[in-house]
Amino acid sequence: MKLRIGTSQFPVSADIRKNQQHILEQIKAAKNQGCDIIHFPEGALSGYAGVDFASFKGFDWELLKICTMEIQAFAAESGIRALVGSAHPLSRNAKPHNSLYFINEKGEIADRYDKRFCAGDDTGTTGDLAHYTPGNYFSIFTINGIKCSMLICHDYRYPELYRELKKREVQVVFHSYHAGNMSPERKFFMEAEIGEANFSLNPGRTYPEITMPATMISYAANNYLWISCSNTSAPESCFGVFMVRPDGVICGKAEKNQEGILFTEITAEKDFYDSTQYWRSRAMNGVYHSGRYRTDSRSENRNIL
């Protein structure tokens, strides 16, 4: 079982038509490269509220719908699947979802994932929660016999999501990010928080540069699954898109701040190093040791030599 993936980066903006043009061009490029699916960033079509634009006040929902349908039609014409980041409107003026649409090779919206953990505090007025309503659903689908799922940006802070996907036998996670279009002021703040003395000790100078790739590496190795990481390339972008193998090795990476597509072919039958394969399921079921536990008074008495 094989799966050829295009992982996208382009400068996501508040301009829906401009975003759509990037998406259509990259769908065509991915099709020409023999991809089964192309994976776009968070907010790829709509833009990302609070960063690319201030709020959804006056947002052109009708244009977003038209552009989405045109992308669906082009995906059907091209015979390729696409995961498209966008905003999904709700009823009665509720805040929309921050979503990924799974558009199948027939151009149908086969499923939708809504970001479950939107950043912000419990007032609901800060971060993502100032603009979006969180979701409560895991999207799981199969392509070429390979079970896949998708998550969005801040979801990466919650290992429980990856553990649950592993329990459901997911093999590939498409994780869409929007870690870019960072203002000089925001970048300066983060760099100050990291501290100049720590720059040489870390792979970046901002939290996304340091924690996001590191966490993806950890999740891939701990759960033995592939992770495709898409991102906006709008400067200042924190990292270029990358792919992580089930052994935690990054096997493909693009330069940040540049438009492009990373192409990866996955072979599900290929075995990678997996040091936790014998005991992972036991840990997932609440048994927190390997091998056989021995009942012994000298083991249970913790105050002796």
SULKA-V920423 format. One record per run of one state. SS is the DSSP state (hx for helix, st for strand, lp for the rest). FROM is the first residue (numbers start at 0). TO is the last residue. Records with the same first field share a line. If there is no record, write none. Layout:
SS: FROM-TO / FROM-TO
This chain:
lp: 0-0 / 9-14 / 32-35 / 39-47 / 49-51 / 53-59 / 78-79 / 88-94 / 103-107 / 114-125 / 130-130 / 132-138 / 143-144 / 157-157 / 167-170 / 176-182 / 194-194 / 201-205 / 223-224 / 230-240 / 244-248 / 253-258 / 267-278 / 284-295 / 300-304
st: 1-8 / 36-38 / 48-48 / 52-52 / 80-87 / 95-102 / 108-113 / 131-131 / 139-142 / 145-151 / 171-175 / 225-229 / 241-243 / 249-252 / 259-266
hx: 15-31 / 60-77 / 126-129 / 152-156 / 158-166 / 183-193 / 195-200 / 206-222 / 279-283 / 296-299
